[in-house]
Amino acid sequence: MKRLLLALLLPIVGTITAAPAPPYNSGFAQVKAHRATAVYLCANGKSVVYHSSRTCAAMRRCSHTVRVVSVSEATATGHRKCMKCY
C-alpha cells in the first residue's frame, strides 16, 4: 500500500518542485551592469583621467565636485583610465 501511494505521489511532487524559480536577482544584474560602466571624474577642469572607484587614492585628492559618467562619455571627452585603480 505504501509503495502504491508513493508511486502515485512521486510524479506529482516532482512536477511541483521542478517549476522554475522566480528571477529574484534580475534587478541586481542591472545594477551590476551599471556599476561596470559608471566611472568617476573630478570636475576641476584639469582632470584627464577617470576612476573605477570613488575611493581611489588619486580620486580622494579631488576637492571639487565628483561626476559619475559612462566610460564612453569619459573617453569621448578625452579622459583616460587611472593607473592606480585600473
C-alpha positions as CSV (number, residue, x, y, z in Angstrom):
1,M,0.0,0.0,0.0
2,K,2.8,2.4,0.9
3,R,4.5,1.6,-2.4
4,L,1.4,2.3,-4.4
5,L,0.8,5.6,-2.6
6,L,4.5,6.6,-3.1
7,A,4.3,5.7,-6.8
8,L,1.2,7.9,-7.2
9,L,2.5,10.9,-5.3
10,L,6.1,10.9,-6.6
11,P,5.3,12.2,-10.1
12,I,3.0,14.9,-8.7
13,V,5.6,16.1,-6.2
14,G,8.3,16.0,-8.9
15,T,6.3,18.3,-11.1
16,I,5.7,20.8,-8.3
17,T,9.3,21.1,-7.4
18,A,10.5,21.1,-11.0
19,A,8.9,24.5,-11.6
20,P,11.4,27.3,-12.4
21,A,12.4,29.6,-9.6
22,P,11.4,33.2,-10.0
23,P,14.2,35.6,-11.0
24,Y,14.9,37.2,-7.6
25,N,18.2,38.8,-8.6
26,S,17.2,40.2,-12.1
27,G,17.4,43.8,-10.7
28,F,20.8,43.1,-9.2
29,A,22.2,42.2,-12.6
30,Q,21.1,45.5,-14.0
31,V,22.7,47.4,-11.1
32,K,25.9,45.4,-11.5
33,A,26.0,46.2,-15.2
34,H,25.5,49.9,-14.5
35,R,28.4,49.8,-12.0
36,A,30.7,48.3,-14.6
37,T,30.0,51.1,-17.0
38,A,30.0,54.0,-14.5
39,V,33.2,55.9,-13.8
40,Y,34.1,58.9,-11.7
41,L,35.6,62.2,-12.8
42,C,36.9,65.1,-10.8
43,A,35.2,68.2,-12.2
44,N,38.1,70.6,-11.7
45,G,38.5,71.3,-15.4
46,K,42.1,70.0,-15.5
47,S,41.5,66.3,-14.8
48,V,42.5,63.9,-17.7
49,V,41.7,60.6,-16.0
50,Y,38.6,58.6,-15.0
51,H,38.4,56.3,-12.0
52,S,36.7,53.0,-11.4
53,S,36.2,53.7,-7.7
54,R,35.3,56.8,-5.8
55,T,37.7,55.7,-3.1
56,C,40.7,55.6,-5.4
57,A,43.8,57.3,-3.8
58,A,44.0,59.8,-6.7
59,M,40.3,60.4,-6.6
60,R,40.3,61.2,-2.8
61,R,42.5,64.2,-3.6
62,C,39.8,65.8,-5.6
63,S,38.4,68.8,-3.8
64,H,35.8,69.7,-6.5
65,T,32.6,68.0,-7.5
66,V,32.8,64.4,-8.5
67,R,30.8,63.5,-11.6
68,V,29.5,60.0,-12.4
69,V,29.5,59.3,-16.2
70,S,29.7,56.3,-18.5
71,V,33.0,55.0,-19.8
72,S,32.1,56.0,-23.4
73,E,31.3,59.6,-22.3
74,A,34.6,59.8,-20.4
75,T,36.7,58.6,-23.3
76,A,34.8,60.8,-25.7
77,T,35.8,63.9,-23.6
78,G,39.5,62.9,-23.7
79,H,39.8,61.1,-20.4
80,R,42.0,58.0,-19.9
81,K,42.0,55.2,-17.3
82,C,43.6,56.0,-13.9
83,M,46.8,53.9,-13.5
84,K,46.1,53.4,-9.8
85,C,42.6,51.9,-9.9
86,Y,42.7,50.1,-13.3
